[in-house]
Amino acid sequence: MLVRYKKNFEKIAMGLLSFMPDEKDVKKLQKTIKDYENNPDWNLFLWKKEDVLGIIGVRMEDDKKVVIQHISVNPSHRNQGIGRKMIEAVKDFYGEEYVICANEKTESFVKKSEQNHAD
């Protein structure tokens, strides 16, 4: 289930984001989290079953475009379709009036996820 980021998820969120290649540095991670907390156009969501298994971060680019800029799944829960489920949940959250797309950092993951869903 997709849940909105709250401050009490900060350590878990930072841990999941740290699996992204550009988010290894602690100072960069802290800045990214602050951007999600302070920028109204940035939204961070966690994928939660019993535990938090994944994270997806989006940025509103204009009135109708939502860009997936971060996506990460706990390594011990990968290859179970969680990334695809998070993308689908974001699409459902924003509705059909929004175009959901990827940035250069998440594009290959999103394309792979959509191909696996089509198979």
MMTF fields as JSON, N, C-alpha, C and O atoms, coordinates in Angstrom:
{
  "mmtfVersion": "1.0.0",
  "mmtfProducer": "UNKNOWN",
  "numBonds": 475,
  "numAtoms": 476,
  "numGroups": 119,
  "numChains": 1,
  "numModels": 1,
  "chainsPerModel": [1],
  "groupsPerChain": [119],
  "chainIdList": ["A"],
  "bondAtomList": [4, 2, 8, 6, 12, 10, 16, 14, 20, 18, 24, 22, 28, 26, 32, 30, 36, 34, 40, 38, 44, 42, 48, 46, 52, 50, 56, 54, 60, 58, 64, 62, 68, 66, 72, 70, 76, 74, 80, 78, 84, 82, 88, 86, 92, 90, 96, 94, 100, 98, 104, 102, 108, 106, 112, 110, 116, 114, 120, 118, 124, 122, 128, 126, 132, 130, 136, 134, 140, 138, 144, 142, 148, 146, 152, 150, 156, 154, 160, 158, 164, 162, 168, 166, 172, 170, 176, 174, 180, 178, 184, 182, 188, 186, 192, 190, 196, 194, 200, 198, 204, 202, 208, 206, 212, 210, 216, 214, 220, 218, 224, 222, 228, 226, 232, 230, 236, 234, 240, 238, 244, 242, 248, 246, 252, 250, 256, 254, 260, 258, 264, 262, 268, 266, 272, 270, 276, 274, 280, 278, 284, 282, 288, 286, 292, 290, 296, 294, 300, 298, 304, 302, 308, 306, 312, 310, 316, 314, 320, 318, 324, 322, 328, 326, 332, 330, 336, 334, 340, 338, 344, 342, 348, 346, 352, 350, 356, 354, 360, 358, 364, 362, 368, 366, 372, 370, 376, 374, 380, 378, 384, 382, 388, 386, 392, 390, 396, 394, 400, 398, 404, 402, 408, 406, 412, 410, 416, 414, 420, 418, 424, 422, 428, 426, 432, 430, 436, 434, 440, 438, 444, 442, 448, 446, 452, 450, 456, 454, 460, 458, 464, 462, 468, 466, 472, 470],
  "bondOrderList": [1, 1, 1, 1, 1, 1, 1, 1, 1, 1, 1, 1, 1, 1, 1, 1, 1, 1, 1, 1, 1, 1, 1, 1, 1, 1, 1, 1, 1, 1, 1, 1, 1, 1, 1, 1, 1, 1, 1, 1, 1, 1, 1, 1, 1, 1, 1, 1, 1, 1, 1, 1, 1, 1, 1, 1, 1, 1, 1, 1, 1, 1, 1, 1, 1, 1, 1, 1, 1, 1, 1, 1, 1, 1, 1, 1, 1, 1, 1, 1, 1, 1, 1, 1, 1, 1, 1, 1, 1, 1, 1, 1, 1, 1, 1, 1, 1, 1, 1, 1, 1, 1, 1, 1, 1, 1, 1, 1, 1, 1, 1, 1, 1, 1, 1, 1, 1, 1],
  "groupList": [{"groupName": "MET", "atomNameList": ["N", "CA", "C", "O"], "elementList": ["N", "C", "C", "O"], "formalChargeList": [0, 0, 0, 0], "bondAtomList": [1, 0, 2, 1, 3, 2], "bondOrderList": [1, 1, 2], "singleLetterCode": "M", "chemCompType": "L-PEPTIDE LINKING"}, {"groupName": "LEU", "atomNameList": ["N", "CA", "C", "O"], "elementList": ["N", "C", "C", "O"], "formalChargeList": [0, 0, 0, 0], "bondAtomList": [1, 0, 2, 1, 3, 2], "bondOrderList": [1, 1, 2], "singleLetterCode": "L", "chemCompType": "L-PEPTIDE LINKING"}, {"groupName": "VAL", "atomNameList": ["N", "CA", "C", "O"], "elementList": ["N", "C", "C", "O"], "formalChargeList": [0, 0, 0, 0], "bondAtomList": [1, 0, 2, 1, 3, 2], "bondOrderList": [1, 1, 2], "singleLetterCode": "V", "chemCompType": "L-PEPTIDE LINKING"}, {"groupName": "ARG", "atomNameList": ["N", "CA", "C", "O"], "elementList": ["N", "C", "C", "O"], "formalChargeList": [0, 0, 0, 0], "bondAtomList": [1, 0, 2, 1, 3, 2], "bondOrderList": [1, 1, 2], "singleLetterCode": "R", "chemCompType": "L-PEPTIDE LINKING"}, {"groupName": "TYR", "atomNameList": ["N", "CA", "C", "O"], "elementList": ["N", "C", "C", "O"], "formalChargeList": [0, 0, 0, 0], "bondAtomList": [1, 0, 2, 1, 3, 2], "bondOrderList": [1, 1, 2], "singleLetterCode": "Y", "chemCompType": "L-PEPTIDE LINKING"}, {"groupName": "LYS", "atomNameList": ["N", "CA", "C", "O"], "elementList": ["N", "C", "C", "O"], "formalChargeList": [0, 0, 0, 0], "bondAtomList": [1, 0, 2, 1, 3, 2], "bondOrderList": [1, 1, 2], "singleLetterCode": "K", "chemCompType": "L-PEPTIDE LINKING"}, {"groupName": "ASN", "atomNameList": ["N", "CA", "C", "O"], "elementList": ["N", "C", "C", "O"], "formalChargeList": [0, 0, 0, 0], "bondAtomList": [1, 0, 2, 1, 3, 2], "bondOrderList": [1, 1, 2], "singleLetterCode": "N", "chemCompType": "L-PEPTIDE LINKING"}, {"groupName": "PHE", "atomNameList": ["N", "CA", "C", "O"], "elementList": ["N", "C", "C", "O"], "formalChargeList": [0, 0, 0, 0], "bondAtomList": [1, 0, 2, 1, 3, 2], "bondOrderList": [1, 1, 2], "singleLetterCode": "F", "chemCompType": "L-PEPTIDE LINKING"}, {"groupName": "GLU", "atomNameList": ["N", "CA", "C", "O"], "elementList": ["N", "C", "C", "O"], "formalChargeList": [0, 0, 0, 0], "bondAtomList": [1, 0, 2, 1, 3, 2], "bondOrderList": [1, 1, 2], "singleLetterCode": "E", "chemCompType": "L-PEPTIDE LINKING"}, {"groupName": "ILE", "atomNameList": ["N", "CA", "C", "O"], "elementList": ["N", "C", "C", "O"], "formalChargeList": [0, 0, 0, 0], "bondAtomList": [1, 0, 2, 1, 3, 2], "bondOrderList": [1, 1, 2], "singleLetterCode": "I", "chemCompType": "L-PEPTIDE LINKING"}, {"groupName": "ALA", "atomNameList": ["N", "CA", "C", "O"], "elementList": ["N", "C", "C", "O"], "formalChargeList": [0, 0, 0, 0], "bondAtomList": [1, 0, 2, 1, 3, 2], "bondOrderList": [1, 1, 2], "singleLetterCode": "A", "chemCompType": "L-PEPTIDE LINKING"}, {"groupName": "GLY", "atomNameList": ["N", "CA", "C", "O"], "elementList": ["N", "C", "C", "O"], "formalChargeList": [0, 0, 0, 0], "bondAtomList": [1, 0, 2, 1, 3, 2], "bondOrderList": [1, 1, 2], "singleLetterCode": "G", "chemCompType": "PEPTIDE LINKING"}, {"groupName": "SER", "atomNameList": ["N", "CA", "C", "O"], "elementList": ["N", "C", "C", "O"], "formalChargeList": [0, 0, 0, 0], "bondAtomList": [1, 0, 2, 1, 3, 2], "bondOrderList": [1, 1, 2], "singleLetterCode": "S", "chemCompType": "L-PEPTIDE LINKING"}, {"groupName": "PRO", "atomNameList": ["N", "CA", "C", "O"], "elementList": ["N", "C", "C", "O"], "formalChargeList": [0, 0, 0, 0], "bondAtomList": [1, 0, 2, 1, 3, 2], "bondOrderList": [1, 1, 2], "singleLetterCode": "P", "chemCompType": "L-PEPTIDE LINKING"}, {"groupName": "ASP", "atomNameList": ["N", "CA", "C", "O"], "elementList": ["N", "C", "C", "O"], "formalChargeList": [0, 0, 0, 0], "bondAtomList": [1, 0, 2, 1, 3, 2], "bondOrderList": [1, 1, 2], "singleLetterCode": "D", "chemCompType": "L-PEPTIDE LINKING"}, {"groupName": "GLN", "atomNameList": ["N", "CA", "C", "O"], "elementList": ["N", "C", "C", "O"], "formalChargeList": [0, 0, 0, 0], "bondAtomList": [1, 0, 2, 1, 3, 2], "bondOrderList": [1, 1, 2], "singleLetterCode": "Q", "chemCompType": "L-PEPTIDE LINKING"}, {"groupName": "THR", "atomNameList": ["N", "CA", "C", "O"], "elementList": ["N", "C", "C", "O"], "formalChargeList": [0, 0, 0, 0], "bondAtomList": [1, 0, 2, 1, 3, 2], "bondOrderList": [1, 1, 2], "singleLetterCode": "T", "chemCompType": "L-PEPTIDE LINKING"}, {"groupName": "TRP", "atomNameList": ["N", "CA", "C", "O"], "elementList": ["N", "C", "C", "O"], "formalChargeList": [0, 0, 0, 0], "bondAtomList": [1, 0, 2, 1, 3, 2], "bondOrderList": [1, 1, 2], "singleLetterCode": "W", "chemCompType": "L-PEPTIDE LINKING"}, {"groupName": "HIS", "atomNameList": ["N", "CA", "C", "O"], "elementList": ["N", "C", "C", "O"], "formalChargeList": [0, 0, 0, 0], "bondAtomList": [1, 0, 2, 1, 3, 2], "bondOrderList": [1, 1, 2], "singleLetterCode": "H", "chemCompType": "L-PEPTIDE LINKING"}, {"groupName": "CYS", "atomNameList": ["N", "CA", "C", "O"], "elementList": ["N", "C", "C", "O"], "formalChargeList": [0, 0, 0, 0], "bondAtomList": [1, 0, 2, 1, 3, 2], "bondOrderList": [1, 1, 2], "singleLetterCode": "C", "chemCompType": "L-PEPTIDE LINKING"}],
  "groupTypeList": [0, 1, 2, 3, 4, 5, 5, 6, 7, 8, 5, 9, 10, 0, 11, 1, 1, 12, 7, 0, 13, 14, 8, 5, 14, 2, 5, 5, 1, 15, 5, 16, 9, 5, 14, 4, 8, 6, 6, 13, 14, 17, 6, 1, 7, 1, 17, 5, 5, 8, 14, 2, 1, 11, 9, 9, 11, 2, 3, 0, 8, 14, 14, 5, 5, 2, 2, 9, 15, 18, 9, 12, 2, 6, 13, 12, 18, 3, 6, 15, 11, 9, 11, 3, 5, 0, 9, 8, 10, 2, 5, 14, 7, 4, 11, 8, 8, 4, 2, 9, 19, 10, 6, 8, 5, 16, 8, 12, 7, 2, 5, 5, 12, 8, 15, 6, 18, 10, 14],
  "groupIdList": [1, 2, 3, 4, 5, 6, 7, 8, 9, 10, 11, 12, 13, 14, 15, 16, 17, 18, 19, 20, 21, 22, 23, 24, 25, 26, 27, 28, 29, 30, 31, 32, 33, 34, 35, 36, 37, 38, 39, 40, 41, 42, 43, 44, 45, 46, 47, 48, 49, 50, 51, 52, 53, 54, 55, 56, 57, 58, 59, 60, 61, 62, 63, 64, 65, 66, 67, 68, 69, 70, 71, 72, 73, 74, 75, 76, 77, 78, 79, 80, 81, 82, 83, 84, 85, 86, 87, 88, 89, 90, 91, 92, 93, 94, 95, 96, 97, 98, 99, 100, 101, 102, 103, 104, 105, 106, 107, 108, 109, 110, 111, 112, 113, 114, 115, 116, 117, 118, 119],
  "secStructList": [7, 3, 3, 3, 7, 7, 4, 4, 4, 2, 2, 2, 2, 2, 2, 2, 2, 6, 6, 1, 4, 4, 4, 7, 1, 2, 2, 2, 2, 2, 2, 2, 2, 2, 2, 2, 2, 2, 7, 6, 6, 3, 3, 3, 3, 3, 3, 3, 1, 1, 1, 3, 3, 3, 3, 3, 3, 3, 3, 3, 3, 3, 6, 6, 3, 3, 3, 3, 3, 3, 3, 3, 3, 7, 4, 4, 4, 6, 6, 1, 1, 2, 2, 2, 2, 2, 2, 2, 2, 2, 2, 2, 2, 2, 7, 6, 6, 1, 3, 3, 3, 3, 7, 6, 6, 6, 2, 2, 2, 2, 2, 2, 2, 2, 2, 2, 2, 2, 7],
  "xCoordList": [0.84, 0.0, 0.89, 1.895, 0.506, 1.245, 0.848, -0.337, 1.844, 1.582, 2.484, 3.627, 1.95, 2.714, 3.836, 3.685, 4.95, 6.095, 5.723, 5.065, 6.16, 6.067, 7.45, 8.263, 7.702, 9.019, 9.478, 10.671, 8.543, 8.951, 9.443, 9.948, 9.306, 9.845, 11.216, 11.748, 11.791, 12.99, 14.144, 14.733, 14.474, 15.6, 15.339, 16.234, 14.13, 13.77, 13.842, 14.373, 13.305, 13.315, 14.746, 15.071, 15.594, 16.992, 17.689, 18.481, 17.401, 17.988, 17.591, 18.435, 16.318, 15.848, 16.39, 16.795, 16.399, 16.93, 18.421, 18.919, 19.134, 20.577, 20.929, 22.082, 19.962, 20.214, 20.274, 20.726, 19.824, 19.91, 21.34, 21.934, 21.899, 23.31, 23.687, 24.773, 22.828, 23.159, 22.881, 23.093, 22.415, 22.014, 22.863, 22.39, 24.082, 24.934, 25.462, 25.579, 25.773, 26.362, 25.334, 24.223, 25.695, 24.763, 24.256, 23.067, 25.145, 24.721, 23.731, 22.77, 23.961, 23.042, 21.695, 20.644, 21.732, 20.496, 19.699, 18.484, 20.387, 19.712, 19.078, 17.972, 19.777, 19.223, 17.987, 16.984, 18.061, 16.918, 15.7, 14.595, 15.9, 14.785, 14.214, 12.995, 15.071, 14.604, 13.8, 12.783, 14.26, 13.508, 12.104, 11.129, 12.0, 10.679, 9.822, 8.607, 10.447, 9.695, 9.238, 8.166, 10.045, 9.793, 9.226, 8.614, 9.407, 8.937, 7.542, 7.382, 6.539, 5.173, 4.978, 3.998, 5.89, 5.78, 6.45, 6.368, 7.112, 7.77, 6.967, 6.629, 6.661, 5.935, 6.668, 7.072, 6.83, 7.514, 6.509, 5.762, 6.509, 5.602, 6.402, 7.435, 5.916, 6.535, 5.565, 4.349, 6.114, 5.297, 5.387, 6.46, 4.234, 4.207, 3.288, 2.128, 3.807, 2.991, 3.028, 2.478, 3.671, 3.921, 5.055, 5.022, 6.054, 7.213, 7.231, 6.502, 8.059, 8.254, 9.212, 10.332, 8.762, 9.538, 10.118, 11.067, 9.549, 10.009, 9.664, 8.945, 10.205, 9.975, 9.902, 10.617, 9.038, 8.929, 8.721, 7.872, 9.506, 9.432, 9.09, 9.661, 8.151, 7.708, 7.78, 7.778, 7.843, 7.865, 6.798, 6.722, 5.974, 4.988, 5.746, 6.36, 5.706, 6.463, 5.602, 6.098, 4.345, 3.402, 2.019, 1.902, 0.989, -0.372, -0.778, -1.689, -0.116, -0.561, 0.538, 0.295, 1.733, 2.853, 3.481, 3.816, 3.633, 4.266, 5.478, 5.349, 6.65, 7.898, 8.375, 8.56, 8.573, 9.149, 10.65, 11.368, 11.108, 12.527, 13.323, 14.551, 12.667, 13.332, 12.434, 11.214, 13.041, 12.298, 13.306, 14.364, 12.965, 13.887, 13.087, 12.082, 13.56, 12.945, 14.031, 15.169, 13.672, 14.581, 15.159, 14.401, 16.492, 17.108, 16.555, 16.485, 16.171, 15.654, 14.226, 13.685, 13.609, 12.246, 12.161, 11.072, 13.294, 13.306, 12.812, 12.755, 12.457, 11.968, 10.649, 10.368, 9.849, 8.528, 7.425, 6.259, 7.8, 6.808, 6.462, 5.505, 7.22, 6.905, 7.097, 6.279, 8.171, 8.4, 7.238, 6.753, 6.798, 5.657, 4.396, 3.63, 4.189, 3.01, 3.067, 2.042, 4.267, 4.393, 4.071, 3.379, 4.574, 4.285, 2.784, 2.213, 2.151, 0.702, -0.068, -1.05, 0.382, -0.284, -0.15, -1.082, 1.005, 1.187, 0.248, -0.366, 0.14, -0.788, -2.218, -2.952, -2.608, -3.948, -4.121, -5.178, -3.094, -3.154, -3.411, -4.245, -2.686, -2.815, -3.964, -4.444, -4.407, -5.538, -5.163, -4.02, -6.147, -5.942, -5.627, -5.096, -5.946, -5.682, -4.202, -3.809, -3.376, -1.936, -1.172, -1.55, -0.105, 0.824, 1.95, 2.595, 2.175, 3.248, 4.415, 4.25, 5.581, 6.747, 7.968, 7.901, 9.07, 10.303, 11.314, 11.216, 12.285, 13.413, 14.555, 14.385, 15.713, 16.835, 17.339, 17.906, 17.149, 17.626, 16.707, 17.164, 15.42, 14.454, 13.903, 13.149, 14.274, 13.683, 13.875, 12.922, 15.086, 15.317, 14.504, 13.968, 14.408, 13.627, 12.142, 11.484, 11.626, 10.203, 9.89, 8.874, 10.762, 10.542, 10.569, 9.721, 11.546, 11.656, 10.405, 9.883, 9.945, 8.761, 7.527, 6.715, 7.403, 6.247, 6.335, 5.309, 7.54, 7.702, 7.357, 6.682, 7.816, 7.516, 6.025, 5.486, 5.357, 3.911, 3.166, 2.128, 3.696, 3.048, 3.228, 2.415, 4.285, 4.57, 3.557, 3.656],
  "yCoordList": [-1.17, 0.0, 1.239, 1.3, 2.209, 3.466, 4.383, 4.638, 4.879, 5.828, 7.041, 6.927, 8.189, 9.429, 9.464, 9.0, 10.017, 10.187, 11.105, 12.13, 10.711, 11.553, 11.568, 10.674, 12.587, 12.778, 11.531, 11.229, 10.802, 9.624, 8.472, 7.477, 8.586, 7.601, 8.024, 7.371, 9.105, 9.692, 8.691, 8.6, 7.95, 7.01, 5.897, 5.526, 5.369, 4.322, 4.881, 4.233, 6.089, 6.724, 6.948, 6.671, 7.446, 7.679, 6.36, 6.299, 5.323, 4.012, 3.499, 3.008, 3.608, 3.143, 4.011, 3.494, 5.328, 6.223, 5.994, 6.216, 5.552, 5.353, 4.233, 4.131, 3.397, 2.355, 2.926, 2.246, 4.175, 4.814, 5.309, 5.872, 5.107, 5.458, 6.9, 7.129, 7.856, 9.264, 9.7, 10.865, 8.798, 9.175, 8.482, 8.267, 8.14, 7.426, 8.333, 7.904, 9.565, 10.501, 10.974, 11.356, 10.95, 11.302, 12.734, 12.991, 13.663, 15.06, 15.214, 15.977, 14.498, 14.528, 13.933, 14.469, 12.832, 12.197, 13.146, 13.273, 13.808, 14.746, 15.889, 16.322, 16.382, 17.454, 16.956, 17.665, 15.74, 15.173, 15.059, 15.438, 14.54, 14.411, 15.792, 15.963, 16.765, 18.138, 18.695, 19.359, 18.421, 18.875, 18.27, 18.964, 16.978, 16.34, 16.926, 17.057, 17.271, 17.828, 19.263, 19.663, 20.04, 21.481, 21.951, 23.018, 21.202, 21.632, 21.054, 19.835, 21.911, 21.409, 20.645, 19.913, 20.805, 20.087, 18.715, 17.96, 18.387, 17.095, 16.249, 16.718, 15.005, 14.095, 12.767, 12.183, 12.307, 11.052, 10.074, 10.413, 8.854, 7.817, 6.574, 6.293, 5.838, 4.575, 3.45, 3.621, 2.304, 1.107, 0.257, -0.21, 0.064, -0.585, -1.792, -1.694, -2.912, -4.087, -4.138, -3.252, -5.168, -5.11, -4.118, -3.344, -4.162, -3.271, -2.378, -2.618, -1.357, -0.514, -1.252, -1.586, -1.504, -2.303, -1.487, -1.918, -0.31, 0.488, 1.948, 2.334, 2.76, 4.198, 4.726, 4.256, 5.702, 6.348, 7.846, 8.262, 8.631, 10.081, 10.705, 10.346, 11.643, 12.294, 13.813, 14.37, 14.449, 15.909, 16.358, 15.866, 17.301, 17.899, 18.865, 19.818, 18.625, 19.465, 20.608, 21.717, 20.352, 21.402, 20.917, 19.983, 21.518, 21.168, 19.735, 19.201, 19.111, 17.785, 16.727, 15.621, 17.041, 16.105, 15.809, 16.718, 14.517, 14.043, 13.202, 12.227, 13.592, 12.919, 12.045, 12.528, 10.759, 9.857, 10.142, 9.892, 10.668, 11.025, 10.109, 10.092, 9.363, 8.367, 7.138, 7.255, 5.976, 4.738, 3.695, 3.515, 3.02, 2.047, 1.003, 1.312, -0.227, -1.335, -1.974, -2.141, -2.323, -3.023, -4.228, -5.016, -4.386, -5.479, -6.868, -7.714, -7.12, -8.451, -8.673, -9.769, -7.635, -7.775, -7.451, -7.218, -7.435, -7.128, -8.31, -9.44, -8.034, -9.032, -9.665, -10.824, -8.887, -9.339, -8.427, -8.569, -7.488, -6.595, -5.382, -4.673, -5.126, -3.997, -2.668, -1.759, -2.548, -1.312, -1.011, 0.118, -2.03, -1.868, -1.476, -0.619, -2.114, -1.785, -0.339, 0.341, 0.135, 1.528, 2.48, 3.479, 2.171, 3.018, 3.039, 4.103, 1.883, 1.806, 2.585, 3.262, 2.483, 3.191, 4.703, 5.445, 5.164, 6.599, 7.044, 8.108, 6.227, 6.546, 6.651, 7.57, 5.713, 5.745, 6.967, 7.598, 7.307, 8.439, 9.744, 10.552, 9.942, 11.193, 11.169, 12.229, 10.005, 9.911, 10.086, 10.39, 9.889, 9.897, 11.272, 11.374, 12.334, 13.67, 14.043, 15.073, 13.217, 13.472, 12.467, 11.3, 12.942, 12.076, 11.738, 12.63, 10.453, 10.003, 9.58, 8.747, 10.151, 9.801, 9.688, 9.988, 9.256, 9.065, 10.146, 10.775, 10.351, 11.209, 10.307, 9.092, 10.895, 10.101, 9.077, 8.059, 9.317, 8.384, 7.185, 6.102, 7.365, 6.293, 5.678, 4.706, 6.241, 5.816, 4.33, 3.656, 3.81, 2.398, 1.485, 0.475, 1.832, 1.014, 1.04, 0.0, 2.22, 2.359, 1.592, 0.9, 1.712, 0.976, -0.527, -1.257, -0.99, -2.421, -2.9, -3.98, -2.095, -2.43, -2.543, -3.455, -1.61, -1.64, -2.823, -3.415, -3.179, -4.34, -5.624, -6.494, -5.745, -6.95, -7.071, -8.177, -5.934, -5.932, -6.393, -7.048, -6.049, -6.411, -7.885, -8.464, -8.501, -9.924, -10.854, -12.069],
  "zCoordList": [0.0, 0.0, 0.0, 0.708, -0.795, -0.895, 0.257, 0.473, 0.997, 2.086, 1.905, 1.464, 2.251, 2.15, 3.176, 4.306, 2.762, 3.65, 4.813, 4.635, 5.999, 7.195, 7.83, 7.598, 8.626, 9.256, 10.024, 10.044, 10.657, 11.43, 10.538, 11.057, 9.208, 8.266, 7.724, 6.827, 8.256, 7.66, 7.511, 6.434, 8.555, 8.49, 7.479, 6.72, 7.466, 6.503, 5.09, 4.188, 4.896, 3.576, 3.097, 1.942, 3.981, 3.607, 3.266, 2.325, 4.017, 3.73, 2.36, 1.61, 2.027, 0.719, -0.412, -1.453, -0.213, -1.245, -1.474, -2.578, -0.441, -0.569, -1.555, -1.976, -1.928, -2.924, -4.333, -5.254, -4.517, -5.833, -6.041, -5.122, -7.229, -7.472, -7.11, -6.577, -7.384, -7.128, -5.695, -5.36, -4.851, -3.49, -2.42, -1.305, -2.741, -1.781, -0.666, 0.482, -1.0, -0.05, 0.984, 0.618, 2.263, 3.34, 3.201, 3.389, 2.874, 2.727, 1.573, 1.677, 0.479, -0.67, -0.268, -0.618, 0.462, 0.946, 1.84, 1.692, 2.764, 3.669, 2.89, 3.211, 1.86, 1.029, 0.273, 0.185, -0.269, -1.0, -0.09, -0.478, 1.113, 2.07, 2.397, 2.425, 2.642, 2.933, 1.76, 1.959, 0.532, -0.646, -0.655, -0.944, -0.34, -0.288, 0.839, 0.692, 1.944, 3.074, 2.817, 3.271, 2.092, 1.98, 0.649, 0.596, -0.413, -1.724, -1.975, -2.03, -2.127, -2.314, -3.63, -3.774, -4.581, -5.854, -5.818, -6.788, -4.706, -4.558, -3.572, -2.485, -3.945, -3.06, -2.962, -3.968, -1.735, -1.468, -0.862, 0.056, -1.398, -0.919, -0.571, -1.179, 0.408, 0.791, 0.475, 0.552, 0.121, -0.123, 1.128, 1.509, 1.762, 3.069, 3.041, 2.643, 3.46, 3.783, 5.307, 5.962, 5.891, 7.334, 7.591, 8.547, 6.717, 6.79, 5.556, 4.594, 5.593, 4.423, 3.488, 3.874, 2.255, 1.309, 0.162, -0.493, -0.081, -1.208, -1.028, -0.106, -1.948, -1.891, -3.321, -4.205, -3.534, -4.842, -4.617, -3.828, -5.321, -5.197, -6.53, -7.56, -6.509, -7.743, -7.608, -6.511, -8.764, -8.829, -9.814, -10.939, -9.37, -10.27, -11.175, -10.694, -12.472, -13.383, -13.919, -14.112, -14.155, -14.523, -14.125, -13.331, -14.649, -14.225, -14.53, -13.898, -15.486, -15.92, -15.981, -16.464, -15.505, -15.639, -14.28, -13.521, -13.992, -12.761, -13.167, -13.908, -12.674, -13.036, -11.88, -10.763, -12.153, -11.155, -11.112, -12.08, -9.981, -9.893, -8.971, -9.041, -8.128, -7.281, -7.194, -7.083, -7.243, -6.992, -6.514, -7.116, -5.434, -4.853, -4.074, -3.434, -4.148, -3.416, -2.552, -2.991, -1.339, -0.44, -1.189, -1.755, -1.2, -1.976, -1.653, -2.544, -0.429, -0.091, -0.585, -0.441, -1.171, -1.693, -3.18, -3.705, -3.854, -5.288, -6.101, -5.614, -7.344, -8.303, -7.855, -8.161, -7.127, -6.701, -7.242, -6.873, -8.118, -8.715, -7.87, -8.18, -6.808, -5.921, -6.64, -6.495, -7.413, -8.167, -9.106, -9.166, -9.838, -10.75, -9.981, -10.421, -8.826, -8.011, -7.528, -7.48, -7.169, -6.738, -7.881, -7.686, -9.078, -10.241, -10.523, -10.762, -10.498, -10.719, -9.642, -9.943, -8.393, -7.298, -7.456, -7.145, -7.936, -8.189, -9.308, -9.224, -10.354, -11.453, -10.928, -11.293, -10.077, -9.478, -8.583, -8.594, -7.811, -6.89, -7.641, -7.232, -8.744, -9.494, -10.499, -10.901, -10.905, -11.804, -13.266, -13.607, -14.106, -15.556, -16.125, -17.231, -15.386, -15.925, -15.884, -16.433, -15.238, -15.166, -16.026, -16.13, -16.629, -17.351, -16.372, -15.819, -16.167, -15.28, -16.172, -17.064, -15.932, -16.733, -15.824, -14.632, -16.399, -15.633, -15.998, -17.052, -15.111, -15.461, -15.93, -16.026, -16.22, -16.739, -15.726, -16.123, -14.434, -13.409, -13.243, -12.877, -13.506, -13.264, -14.545, -14.494, -15.691, -16.96, -17.257, -17.647, -17.079, -17.409, -16.499, -16.955, -15.213, -14.28, -14.661, -14.682, -14.957, -15.296, -16.586, -16.662, -17.605, -18.862, -18.622, -19.134, -17.842, -17.537, -16.799, -17.076, -15.875, -15.1, -16.001, -15.849, -16.93, -17.84, -18.803, -19.138, -19.254, -20.13, -19.399, -19.95, -18.163, -17.373, -17.114, -17.058, -16.955, -16.719, -17.984, -17.892, -19.153, -20.414, -20.738, -21.458, -20.214, -20.525, -19.921, -20.09]
}
